């Protein structure tokens, strides 16, 4: 039995093609994935991301607990509403999950984690909590739903639908959130490389939000477009681009690990002792003859690598990928990719491929 | 499900149409294109290749996935639809107009062994 979000009936009524996404019945597209992709790059789209889980952490020691639990340092979050992207590491510095941590009050943070890893994350956080002894209370917010409104016109679409939120959210900078009313959080975050908001609210209110932004011009977008958008933006997908077999350094996430202080976060010792296994870089297919996909083998100057995510880029009109390549591989290098029975030429680039509608490669 | 009754079908989601010159045009069904989503690459078999019935002879790739295409009947490839190289999205717009290749059948009677529209509809609904 698949889990459903509160918007399931709305997706079906809109003609969505539904798929099993990690146990959730989710829309993959509402007709054309490519048109949905372009809507987000050029104007505005809206995604149901209610399968993602919010976990509230409360108590006096919550900041110290998260400074121990997360590889990035929540000490950077000093203004209420500020958010931070981080990995959660295991004892060998493998990535248990990637998440966003929001600071609301000195005794209240929220983590937004991936759907497929949420239960495991919560178990893990309970274990760390017992270990650290800060007495933090964890609460899985299964009562919340979430939408992501993304694109250059996304914020205007949201404000036009809900003008009463404008004053509280207009001054938000990227990676900052505001609480609107009791239980609505509007965050200037996303997973597309475009401007926009991610809005969480009580499950029974999410249909009003969805219908409001759609009426204001945001196009309903499925997980298909979400994947091509995030890949163009050079953002990792958990389970594909990293998992417990990879350290953040193997997944291009060194920028999310804060080693500036002596902070003893969980997994740090293992991370510092563990040699980097690969360079995580982008590929652009130069030959015709197929599409780059996960698990294809890459032959580079210094040895073999492997694609972790690949697709056709609707913005660039070529196939692109994220790949684990031999350490020392540099942007600009030409590599060969095994696509079925052919070896196709590709060029190594530093992601992202596209940001704010503009090609960067 | 759009299924022209004059065409023949395979369980692997190809359609085949007998042309006036005795060749057989082959494409993928509307159901197949809908399942694949936006198509971005097509590789039909090369002209001159001898195909065995049921053999994997090419590939169609959407943004989402790659899918093999199979020969519905035995024969020799006599033409490919080169327009699809530059505009593979035509398959999404008109699956039964966007033929991928034409073959000269080894035995035209083989067409009768394929599924008719009703049988294909039943097979693809399962």
Interface residues (C-beta under 8 A of the other chain):
Chain A: X17 X28 X29 X32 X33 X34 X224 X228 X288 X289 X290 X291 X293 X311 X312 X314 X319 X340
Chain B: X34 X37 X38 X40 X41 X43 X59 X61 X63 X64 X66 X85 X92
